[in-house]
């Protein structure tokens, strides 16, 4: 998949985000980010420091996002992505942008 298409998809997802969740995502950085078959997957540690939430963002085909956290289970994305999905999107955006820069050289 074209890196610019991935970047555009991630930016569109971030534009759906509520400002409060965007701010709270800074406290929940993804410690693992990987792209597997068109889906970014991450691991974010919860507030208690013990629970690990698993956000995912599908960037190929039917675009979608989800997370194993209680907020996403309650809202099902009706209020936009949860803070863990936002954190994953930010990390994936950085990773993809770096890859695009390296490929350009």
Secondary structure, DSSP 8 states (H G I E B T S, - for coil): --HHHHHHHHHHHHHTS-HHHHHHHTTS-EEEEEEETTEEEEEEE-TTSS-EE--EEE-SSS-EEE-SSHHHHHHTTTTS--HHHHHHHHHHHHHHHHHHHHHH-
